[in-house]
């Protein structure tokens, strides 16, 4: 409630299950947050069992297995695409299941955020797609008939200063605005 009180209207809060996957905690958190973020099929099942609606679950991580992707497509969760290989796999699985996968593109930021405990930007990373690859992956998503819903940017964690969070948001928005000309529709 305190966090919501200081955020602008329209900002959603999601709980990252990797922080603590205890079923009782997830059931407690589900009605207090707008959704849950998962990184495995087991976490997806835990979120659903806790009462989180599938459309409010996002699934990110570079190591998603084919069975987990099938499970996520069938449930209708938002999948954060991290590679061209994943787009091709989601295309095939969507056709096999006759369900259109919902996707967002995880963009590896082209900047490094100083002051973050763990930095995930400023150069090639195992997570996400580099900024210069975004137009090509958006084209591949459109060709595959997947439902593009947005972007995921993660520049780092353990950011405990408000001014650094504001800088992260500002730089991320500037980076994403540079992609306007290649956005679908």
DASULKA-V776215 format. One record per residue. N is the residue number from 1. OMEGA is omega in radians with two decimals (999 if undefined). Layout:
BEGIN
{{N & OMEGA} {N & OMEGA}}
END
This chain:
BEGIN
{{1 & 3.13} {2 & 3.12} {3 & 3.13} {4 & -3.08} {5 & -3.10} {6 & -3.14} {7 & 3.08} {8 & 3.08} {9 & 3.12} {10 & 3.10} {11 & -3.13} {12 & 3.08} {13 & 3.08} {14 & 3.09} {15 & 3.08} {16 & -3.05} {17 & 3.14} {18 & 3.13} {19 & 3.09} {20 & -3.07} {21 & -3.10} {22 & -3.07} {23 & -3.14} {24 & 3.11} {25 & -3.14} {26 & 3.11} {27 & 3.10} {28 & -3.06} {29 & -3.02} {30 & 3.14} {31 & -3.09} {32 & -3.10} {33 & -3.13} {34 & 3.14} {35 & 3.14} {36 & 3.09} {37 & -3.11} {38 & 3.14} {39 & 3.12} {40 & 3.07} {41 & 3.11} {42 & 3.10} {43 & 3.09} {44 & 3.11} {45 & 3.14} {46 & 3.13} {47 & 3.12} {48 & 3.12} {49 & 3.13} {50 & 3.11} {51 & 3.09} {52 & 3.12} {53 & -3.09} {54 & -3.11} {55 & 3.14} {56 & 3.13} {57 & 3.03} {58 & -3.04} {59 & -3.12} {60 & 3.08} {61 & -3.07} {62 & -3.04} {63 & -3.11} {64 & 3.13} {65 & -3.10} {66 & 3.13} {67 & 3.10} {68 & 3.12} {69 & 3.06} {70 & 3.13} {71 & -3.10} {72 & 3.11} {73 & -3.13} {74 & -3.13} {75 & -3.13} {76 & 3.13} {77 & 3.11} {78 & -3.12} {79 & 3.11} {80 & -3.08} {81 & -3.07} {82 & -3.09} {83 & 3.06} {84 & 3.11} {85 & -3.14} {86 & 3.09} {87 & -3.13} {88 & 3.12} {89 & 3.11} {90 & 3.10} {91 & -3.14} {92 & -3.11} {93 & 3.10} {94 & 3.12} {95 & 3.13} {96 & -3.09} {97 & -3.09} {98 & 3.10} {99 & 3.12} {100 & 3.12} {101 & 3.03} {102 & -3.08} {103 & 2.93} {104 & 3.13} {105 & 3.06} {106 & -3.09} {107 & 3.04} {108 & -3.07} {109 & -3.14} {110 & 3.11} {111 & 3.07} {112 & -3.13} {113 & 3.11} {114 & -3.14} {115 & 3.07} {116 & 3.12} {117 & 3.08} {118 & -3.10} {119 & -3.10} {120 & -3.11} {121 & 3.05} {122 & 3.13} {123 & -3.09} {124 & 3.13} {125 & 3.07} {126 & -3.13} {127 & 2.97} {128 & -3.10} {129 & 3.10} {130 & -3.04} {131 & -3.10} {132 & 3.11} {133 & -3.05} {134 & 3.13} {135 & -3.13} {136 & -3.12} {137 & 3.05} {138 & 3.08} {139 & 3.13} {140 & 3.10} {141 & 3.13} {142 & 3.12} {143 & -3.11} {144 & -3.14} {145 & 3.11} {146 & -3.11} {147 & -3.14} {148 & -3.10} {149 & 3.10} {150 & -3.07} {151 & 3.05} {152 & 3.09} {153 & 3.12} {154 & -3.08} {155 & -3.14} {156 & -3.12} {157 & 3.12} {158 & 3.10} {159 & -2.98} {160 & 3.14} {161 & -3.10} {162 & -3.11} {163 & 3.07} {164 & 3.07} {165 & 3.11} {166 & 3.11} {167 & 3.11} {168 & -3.13} {169 & 3.14} {170 & -3.11} {171 & 3.11} {172 & 3.12} {173 & 3.10} {174 & 3.13} {175 & -3.11} {176 & 3.09} {177 & 3.11} {178 & -3.13} {179 & -3.04} {180 & -3.05} {181 & -3.11} {182 & -3.13} {183 & 3.09} {184 & 3.05} {185 & 999}}
END
